[in-house]
Amino acid sequence: SKTKIGLIGSIYFVGWVLASFILPRLSDIYGRKKIFLVSLTGICVMYTGIIISRNVDVTIALMFFLGCFSVGRASVGYLYM
């Protein structure tokens, strides 16, 4: 349906907002390099899953986790540099 297709784009930002409260704090506790590498690995896995996904519900879930891992790449990666 059109609602699910519209949810694909907006759920990414929901994951981004939720993870922006968690990942920077975890990077202070466990180290920025570890969180950065885990985030990059998660991004690769999520993109691969989105590419081979044939179900809209699975794509929505993967987009949420992609948004979560993207915080690690963007904000934690910036802090790490």
Jmol script that loads the backbone (N, CA, C; Angstrom):
load data "model"
ATOM      1  N   SER A   1       0.835  -1.185   0.000  1.00  0.00           N
ATOM      2  CA  SER A   1       0.000   0.000   0.000  1.00  0.00           C
ATOM      3  C   SER A   1       0.879   1.247   0.000  1.00  0.00           C
ATOM      4  N   LYS A   2       0.259   2.382  -0.264  1.00  0.00           N
ATOM      5  CA  LYS A   2       0.995   3.647  -0.318  1.00  0.00           C
ATOM      6  C   LYS A   2       1.533   4.052   1.047  1.00  0.00           C
ATOM      7  N   THR A   3       0.840   3.651   2.093  1.00  0.00           N
ATOM      8  CA  THR A   3       1.298   3.970   3.449  1.00  0.00           C
ATOM      9  C   THR A   3       2.607   3.275   3.763  1.00  0.00           C
ATOM     10  N   LYS A   4       2.718   2.010   3.408  1.00  0.00           N
ATOM     11  CA  LYS A   4       3.951   1.269   3.662  1.00  0.00           C
ATOM     12  C   LYS A   4       5.112   1.817   2.849  1.00  0.00           C
ATOM     13  N   ILE A   5       4.851   2.202   1.626  1.00  0.00           N
ATOM     14  CA  ILE A   5       5.903   2.761   0.791  1.00  0.00           C
ATOM     15  C   ILE A   5       6.357   4.110   1.338  1.00  0.00           C
ATOM     16  N   GLY A   6       5.443   4.904   1.846  1.00  0.00           N
ATOM     17  CA  GLY A   6       5.810   6.168   2.471  1.00  0.00           C
ATOM     18  C   GLY A   6       6.552   5.970   3.775  1.00  0.00           C
ATOM     19  N   LEU A   7       6.263   4.870   4.441  1.00  0.00           N
ATOM     20  CA  LEU A   7       6.925   4.564   5.704  1.00  0.00           C
ATOM     21  C   LEU A   7       8.392   4.188   5.508  1.00  0.00           C
ATOM     22  N   ILE A   8       8.733   3.702   4.330  1.00  0.00           N
ATOM     23  CA  ILE A   8      10.119   3.308   4.062  1.00  0.00           C
ATOM     24  C   ILE A   8      11.057   4.499   4.239  1.00  0.00           C
ATOM     25  N   GLY A   9      10.683   5.657   3.737  1.00  0.00           N
ATOM     26  CA  GLY A   9      11.538   6.828   3.856  1.00  0.00           C
ATOM     27  C   GLY A   9      11.552   7.436   5.241  1.00  0.00           C
ATOM     28  N   SER A  10      10.417   7.444   5.903  1.00  0.00           N
ATOM     29  CA  SER A  10      10.349   8.119   7.196  1.00  0.00           C
ATOM     30  C   SER A  10      10.864   7.260   8.352  1.00  0.00           C
ATOM     31  N   ILE A  11      10.838   5.940   8.215  1.00  0.00           N
ATOM     32  CA  ILE A  11      11.305   5.084   9.302  1.00  0.00           C
ATOM     33  C   ILE A  11      12.822   5.179   9.446  1.00  0.00           C
ATOM     34  N   TYR A  12      13.506   5.545   8.366  1.00  0.00           N
ATOM     35  CA  TYR A  12      14.946   5.760   8.428  1.00  0.00           C
ATOM     36  C   TYR A  12      15.278   6.848   9.444  1.00  0.00           C
ATOM     37  N   PHE A  13      14.523   7.935   9.423  1.00  0.00           N
ATOM     38  CA  PHE A  13      14.775   9.040  10.340  1.00  0.00           C
ATOM     39  C   PHE A  13      14.355   8.719  11.768  1.00  0.00           C
ATOM     40  N   VAL A  14      13.382   7.849  11.929  1.00  0.00           N
ATOM     41  CA  VAL A  14      13.012   7.390  13.273  1.00  0.00           C
ATOM     42  C   VAL A  14      14.178   6.618  13.887  1.00  0.00           C
ATOM     43  N   GLY A  15      14.783   5.746  13.108  1.00  0.00           N
ATOM     44  CA  GLY A  15      15.957   5.020  13.586  1.00  0.00           C
ATOM     45  C   GLY A  15      17.117   5.953  13.882  1.00  0.00           C
ATOM     46  N   TRP A  16      17.276   6.977  13.046  1.00  0.00           N
ATOM     47  CA  TRP A  16      18.344   7.958  13.260  1.00  0.00           C
ATOM     48  C   TRP A  16      18.151   8.688  14.584  1.00  0.00           C
ATOM     49  N   VAL A  17      16.931   9.132  14.847  1.00  0.00           N
ATOM     50  CA  VAL A  17      16.650   9.888  16.074  1.00  0.00           C
ATOM     51  C   VAL A  17      16.856   9.016  17.306  1.00  0.00           C
ATOM     52  N   LEU A  18      16.362   7.800  17.282  1.00  0.00           N
ATOM     53  CA  LEU A  18      16.515   6.922  18.441  1.00  0.00           C
ATOM     54  C   LEU A  18      17.982   6.566  18.701  1.00  0.00           C
ATOM     55  N   ALA A  19      18.724   6.299  17.657  1.00  0.00           N
ATOM     56  CA  ALA A  19      20.117   5.917  17.834  1.00  0.00           C
ATOM     57  C   ALA A  19      21.005   7.101  18.199  1.00  0.00           C
ATOM     58  N   SER A  20      20.578   8.304  17.874  1.00  0.00           N
ATOM     59  CA  SER A  20      21.404   9.466  18.200  1.00  0.00           C
ATOM     60  C   SER A  20      21.468   9.719  19.703  1.00  0.00           C
ATOM     61  N   PHE A  21      20.568   9.134  20.458  1.00  0.00           N
ATOM     62  CA  PHE A  21      20.641   9.215  21.910  1.00  0.00           C
ATOM     63  C   PHE A  21      21.540   8.129  22.498  1.00  0.00           C
ATOM     64  N   ILE A  22      21.731   7.047  21.770  1.00  0.00           N
ATOM     65  CA  ILE A  22      22.419   5.878  22.316  1.00  0.00           C
ATOM     66  C   ILE A  22      23.866   5.758  21.833  1.00  0.00           C
ATOM     67  N   LEU A  23      24.093   5.809  20.530  1.00  0.00           N
ATOM     68  CA  LEU A  23      25.416   5.498  19.995  1.00  0.00           C
ATOM     69  C   LEU A  23      26.526   6.456  20.426  1.00  0.00           C
ATOM     70  N   PRO A  24      26.315   7.764  20.448  1.00  0.00           N
ATOM     71  CA  PRO A  24      27.414   8.616  20.921  1.00  0.00           C
ATOM     72  C   PRO A  24      27.820   8.333  22.364  1.00  0.00           C
ATOM     73  N   ARG A  25      26.877   7.985  23.198  1.00  0.00           N
ATOM     74  CA  ARG A  25      27.209   7.636  24.586  1.00  0.00           C
ATOM     75  C   ARG A  25      27.947   6.307  24.659  1.00  0.00           C
ATOM     76  N   LEU A  26      27.524   5.357  23.846  1.00  0.00           N
ATOM     77  CA  LEU A  26      28.243   4.086  23.807  1.00  0.00           C
ATOM     78  C   LEU A  26      29.665   4.263  23.293  1.00  0.00           C
ATOM     79  N   SER A  27      29.850   5.197  22.377  1.00  0.00           N
ATOM     80  CA  SER A  27      31.201   5.430  21.861  1.00  0.00           C
ATOM     81  C   SER A  27      32.105   6.047  22.921  1.00  0.00           C
ATOM     82  N   ASP A  28      31.539   6.798  23.833  1.00  0.00           N
ATOM     83  CA  ASP A  28      32.339   7.325  24.936  1.00  0.00           C
ATOM     84  C   ASP A  28      32.722   6.226  25.929  1.00  0.00           C
ATOM     85  N   ILE A  29      31.859   5.243  26.075  1.00  0.00           N
ATOM     86  CA  ILE A  29      32.115   4.154  27.029  1.00  0.00           C
ATOM     87  C   ILE A  29      33.062   3.109  26.436  1.00  0.00           C
ATOM     88  N   TYR A  30      32.757   2.629  25.234  1.00  0.00           N
ATOM     89  CA  TYR A  30      33.485   1.509  24.653  1.00  0.00           C
ATOM     90  C   TYR A  30      34.562   1.915  23.646  1.00  0.00           C
ATOM     91  N   GLY A  31      34.627   3.158  23.296  1.00  0.00           N
ATOM     92  CA  GLY A  31      35.607   3.615  22.319  1.00  0.00           C
ATOM     93  C   GLY A  31      34.952   3.923  20.987  1.00  0.00           C
ATOM     94  N   ARG A  32      35.407   4.990  20.377  1.00  0.00           N
ATOM     95  CA  ARG A  32      34.785   5.433  19.130  1.00  0.00           C
ATOM     96  C   ARG A  32      35.096   4.505  17.965  1.00  0.00           C
ATOM     97  N   LYS A  33      36.302   3.964  17.956  1.00  0.00           N
ATOM     98  CA  LYS A  33      36.680   3.101  16.835  1.00  0.00           C
ATOM     99  C   LYS A  33      35.818   1.847  16.781  1.00  0.00           C
ATOM    100  N   LYS A  34      35.557   1.231  17.922  1.00  0.00           N
ATOM    101  CA  LYS A  34      34.735   0.012  17.956  1.00  0.00           C
ATOM    102  C   LYS A  34      33.320   0.289  17.457  1.00  0.00           C
ATOM    103  N   ILE A  35      32.710   1.354  17.946  1.00  0.00           N
ATOM    104  CA  ILE A  35      31.339   1.696  17.539  1.00  0.00           C
ATOM    105  C   ILE A  35      31.304   2.066  16.065  1.00  0.00           C
ATOM    106  N   PHE A  36      32.315   2.778  15.602  1.00  0.00           N
ATOM    107  CA  PHE A  36      32.393   3.161  14.198  1.00  0.00           C
ATOM    108  C   PHE A  36      32.480   1.928  13.300  1.00  0.00           C
ATOM    109  N   LEU A  37      33.328   0.972  13.645  1.00  0.00           N
ATOM    110  CA  LEU A  37      33.474  -0.236  12.836  1.00  0.00           C
ATOM    111  C   LEU A  37      32.226  -1.117  12.877  1.00  0.00           C
ATOM    112  N   VAL A  38      31.596  -1.207  14.038  1.00  0.00           N
ATOM    113  CA  VAL A  38      30.341  -1.956  14.130  1.00  0.00           C
ATOM    114  C   VAL A  38      29.261  -1.292  13.271  1.00  0.00           C
ATOM    115  N   SER A  39      29.235   0.019  13.283  1.00  0.00           N
ATOM    116  CA  SER A  39      28.249   0.748  12.474  1.00  0.00           C
ATOM    117  C   SER A  39      28.487   0.549  10.984  1.00  0.00           C
ATOM    118  N   LEU A  40      29.739   0.586  10.561  1.00  0.00           N
ATOM    119  CA  LEU A  40      30.030   0.357   9.146  1.00  0.00           C
ATOM    120  C   LEU A  40      29.665  -1.057   8.718  1.00  0.00           C
ATOM    121  N   THR A  41      29.926  -2.022   9.576  1.00  0.00           N
ATOM    122  CA  THR A  41      29.540  -3.402   9.277  1.00  0.00           C
ATOM    123  C   THR A  41      28.023  -3.536   9.201  1.00  0.00           C
ATOM    124  N   GLY A  42      27.332  -2.901  10.148  1.00  0.00           N
ATOM    125  CA  GLY A  42      25.867  -2.927  10.139  1.00  0.00           C
ATOM    126  C   GLY A  42      25.287  -2.277   8.903  1.00  0.00           C
ATOM    127  N   ILE A  43      25.890  -1.189   8.452  1.00  0.00           N
ATOM    128  CA  ILE A  43      25.416  -0.514   7.241  1.00  0.00           C
ATOM    129  C   ILE A  43      25.566  -1.434   6.029  1.00  0.00           C
ATOM    130  N   CYS A  44      26.701  -2.105   5.926  1.00  0.00           N
ATOM    131  CA  CYS A  44      26.911  -3.032   4.807  1.00  0.00           C
ATOM    132  C   CYS A  44      25.883  -4.163   4.817  1.00  0.00           C
ATOM    133  N   VAL A  45      25.620  -4.701   5.994  1.00  0.00           N
ATOM    134  CA  VAL A  45      24.646  -5.789   6.110  1.00  0.00           C
ATOM    135  C   VAL A  45      23.237  -5.290   5.763  1.00  0.00           C
ATOM    136  N   MET A  46      22.877  -4.100   6.252  1.00  0.00           N
ATOM    137  CA  MET A  46      21.538  -3.571   5.982  1.00  0.00           C
ATOM    138  C   MET A  46      21.348  -3.255   4.500  1.00  0.00           C
ATOM    139  N   TYR A  47      22.354  -2.668   3.855  1.00  0.00           N
ATOM    140  CA  TYR A  47      22.246  -2.400   2.420  1.00  0.00           C
ATOM    141  C   TYR A  47      22.119  -3.691   1.620  1.00  0.00           C
ATOM    142  N   THR A  48      22.882  -4.698   2.006  1.00  0.00           N
ATOM    143  CA  THR A  48      22.774  -5.990   1.324  1.00  0.00           C
ATOM    144  C   THR A  48      21.387  -6.591   1.515  1.00  0.00           C
ATOM    145  N   GLY A  49      20.862  -6.495   2.723  1.00  0.00           N
ATOM    146  CA  GLY A  49      19.517  -6.999   2.984  1.00  0.00           C
ATOM    147  C   GLY A  49      18.447  -6.249   2.203  1.00  0.00           C
ATOM    148  N   ILE A  50      18.607  -4.932   2.091  1.00  0.00           N
ATOM    149  CA  ILE A  50      17.632  -4.142   1.326  1.00  0.00           C
ATOM    150  C   ILE A  50      17.686  -4.507  -0.151  1.00  0.00           C
ATOM    151  N   ILE A  51      18.886  -4.742  -0.662  1.00  0.00           N
ATOM    152  CA  ILE A  51      19.018  -5.091  -2.074  1.00  0.00           C
ATOM    153  C   ILE A  51      18.327  -6.411  -2.384  1.00  0.00           C
ATOM    154  N   ILE A  52      18.473  -7.406  -1.516  1.00  0.00           N
ATOM    155  CA  ILE A  52      17.897  -8.722  -1.814  1.00  0.00           C
ATOM    156  C   ILE A  52      16.494  -8.914  -1.236  1.00  0.00           C
ATOM    157  N   SER A  53      15.987  -7.918  -0.539  1.00  0.00           N
ATOM    158  CA  SER A  53      14.660  -8.037   0.070  1.00  0.00           C
ATOM    159  C   SER A  53      13.563  -8.018  -0.987  1.00  0.00           C
ATOM    160  N   ARG A  54      12.597  -8.879  -0.805  1.00  0.00           N
ATOM    161  CA  ARG A  54      11.447  -8.941  -1.717  1.00  0.00           C
ATOM    162  C   ARG A  54      10.142  -8.586  -1.006  1.00  0.00           C
ATOM    163  N   ASN A  55      10.232  -8.214   0.263  1.00  0.00           N
ATOM    164  CA  ASN A  55       9.066  -7.940   1.076  1.00  0.00           C
ATOM    165  C   ASN A  55       9.153  -6.506   1.603  1.00  0.00           C
ATOM    166  N   VAL A  56       8.065  -5.769   1.514  1.00  0.00           N
ATOM    167  CA  VAL A  56       8.056  -4.373   1.942  1.00  0.00           C
ATOM    168  C   VAL A  56       8.231  -4.267   3.454  1.00  0.00           C
ATOM    169  N   ASP A  57       7.657  -5.187   4.207  1.00  0.00           N
ATOM    170  CA  ASP A  57       7.790  -5.142   5.668  1.00  0.00           C
ATOM    171  C   ASP A  57       9.238  -5.353   6.106  1.00  0.00           C
ATOM    172  N   VAL A  58       9.927  -6.254   5.448  1.00  0.00           N
ATOM    173  CA  VAL A  58      11.338  -6.487   5.761  1.00  0.00           C
ATOM    174  C   VAL A  58      12.158  -5.268   5.382  1.00  0.00           C
ATOM    175  N   THR A  59      11.838  -4.649   4.269  1.00  0.00           N
ATOM    176  CA  THR A  59      12.544  -3.436   3.834  1.00  0.00           C
ATOM    177  C   THR A  59      12.347  -2.310   4.835  1.00  0.00           C
ATOM    178  N   ILE A  60      11.160  -2.176   5.380  1.00  0.00           N
ATOM    179  CA  ILE A  60      10.897  -1.148   6.392  1.00  0.00           C
ATOM    180  C   ILE A  60      11.740  -1.399   7.634  1.00  0.00           C
ATOM    181  N   ALA A  61      11.805  -2.638   8.082  1.00  0.00           N
ATOM    182  CA  ALA A  61      12.612  -2.966   9.265  1.00  0.00           C
ATOM    183  C   ALA A  61      14.092  -2.716   8.999  1.00  0.00           C
ATOM    184  N   LEU A  62      14.560  -3.082   7.826  1.00  0.00           N
ATOM    185  CA  LEU A  62      15.963  -2.864   7.485  1.00  0.00           C
ATOM    186  C   LEU A  62      16.290  -1.373   7.379  1.00  0.00           C
ATOM    187  N   MET A  63      15.344  -0.576   6.908  1.00  0.00           N
ATOM    188  CA  MET A  63      15.568   0.869   6.831  1.00  0.00           C
ATOM    189  C   MET A  63      15.666   1.480   8.224  1.00  0.00           C
ATOM    190  N   PHE A  64      14.910   0.953   9.169  1.00  0.00           N
ATOM    191  CA  PHE A  64      15.010   1.427  10.547  1.00  0.00           C
ATOM    192  C   PHE A  64      16.413   1.172  11.088  1.00  0.00           C
ATOM    193  N   PHE A  65      16.907  -0.050  10.919  1.00  0.00           N
ATOM    194  CA  PHE A  65      18.238  -0.377  11.418  1.00  0.00           C
ATOM    195  C   PHE A  65      19.330   0.337  10.629  1.00  0.00           C
ATOM    196  N   LEU A  66      19.088   0.596   9.360  1.00  0.00           N
ATOM    197  CA  LEU A  66      20.038   1.381   8.590  1.00  0.00           C
ATOM    198  C   LEU A  66      20.157   2.791   9.154  1.00  0.00           C
ATOM    199  N   GLY A  67      19.030   3.365   9.554  1.00  0.00           N
ATOM    200  CA  GLY A  67      19.063   4.674  10.197  1.00  0.00           C
ATOM    201  C   GLY A  67      19.811   4.638  11.517  1.00  0.00           C
ATOM    202  N   CYS A  68      19.631   3.571  12.267  1.00  0.00           N
ATOM    203  CA  CYS A  68      20.360   3.428  13.538  1.00  0.00           C
ATOM    204  C   CYS A  68      21.861   3.350  13.312  1.00  0.00           C
ATOM    205  N   PHE A  69      22.294   2.552  12.364  1.00  0.00           N
ATOM    206  CA  PHE A  69      23.723   2.397  12.113  1.00  0.00           C
ATOM    207  C   PHE A  69      24.321   3.631  11.440  1.00  0.00           C
ATOM    208  N   SER A  70      23.528   4.392  10.729  1.00  0.00           N
ATOM    209  CA  SER A  70      24.045   5.583  10.054  1.00  0.00           C
ATOM    210  C   SER A  70      24.487   6.650  11.038  1.00  0.00           C
ATOM    211  N   VAL A  71      23.912   6.666  12.214  1.00  0.00           N
ATOM    212  CA  VAL A  71      24.360   7.604  13.248  1.00  0.00           C
ATOM    213  C   VAL A  71      25.806   7.316  13.614  1.00  0.00           C
ATOM    214  N   GLY A  72      26.153   6.050  13.721  1.00  0.00           N
ATOM    215  CA  GLY A  72      27.524   5.689  14.033  1.00  0.00           C
ATOM    216  C   GLY A  72      28.493   6.130  12.963  1.00  0.00           C
ATOM    217  N   ARG A  73      28.069   6.049  11.727  1.00  0.00           N
ATOM    218  CA  ARG A  73      28.943   6.468  10.638  1.00  0.00           C
ATOM    219  C   ARG A  73      29.092   7.973  10.607  1.00  0.00           C
ATOM    220  N   ALA A  74      28.013   8.682  10.792  1.00  0.00           N
ATOM    221  CA  ALA A  74      28.046  10.131  10.641  1.00  0.00           C
ATOM    222  C   ALA A  74      28.577  10.840  11.891  1.00  0.00           C
ATOM    223  N   SER A  75      27.921  10.673  12.997  1.00  0.00           N
ATOM    224  CA  SER A  75      28.307  11.462  14.174  1.00  0.00           C
ATOM    225  C   SER A  75      29.511  10.875  14.898  1.00  0.00           C
ATOM    226  N   VAL A  76      29.538   9.577  15.106  1.00  0.00           N
ATOM    227  CA  VAL A  76      30.676   8.967  15.795  1.00  0.00           C
ATOM    228  C   VAL A  76      31.913   9.027  14.897  1.00  0.00           C
ATOM    229  N   GLY A  77      31.733   8.835  13.607  1.00  0.00           N
ATOM    230  CA  GLY A  77      32.856   8.950  12.675  1.00  0.00           C
ATOM    231  C   GLY A  77      33.433  10.354  12.657  1.00  0.00           C
ATOM    232  N   TYR A  78      32.574  11.335  12.739  1.00  0.00           N
ATOM    233  CA  TYR A  78      33.036  12.731  12.799  1.00  0.00           C
ATOM    234  C   TYR A  78      33.816  12.984  14.080  1.00  0.00           C
ATOM    235  N   LEU A  79      33.329  12.472  15.191  1.00  0.00           N
ATOM    236  CA  LEU A  79      34.035  12.634  16.457  1.00  0.00           C
ATOM    237  C   LEU A  79      35.355  11.876  16.450  1.00  0.00           C
ATOM    238  N   TYR A  80      35.378  10.736  15.801  1.00  0.00           N
ATOM    239  CA  TYR A  80      36.589   9.912  15.743  1.00  0.00           C
ATOM    240  C   TYR A  80      37.685  10.607  14.940  1.00  0.00           C
ATOM    241  N   MET A  81      37.289  11.322  13.887  1.00  0.00           N
ATOM    242  CA  MET A  81      38.279  12.029  13.079  1.00  0.00           C
ATOM    243  C   MET A  81      38.913  13.138  13.877  1.00  0.00           C
TER     244      MET A  81
END
end "model"
wireframe off; spacefill off
backbone 0.3
color backbone group
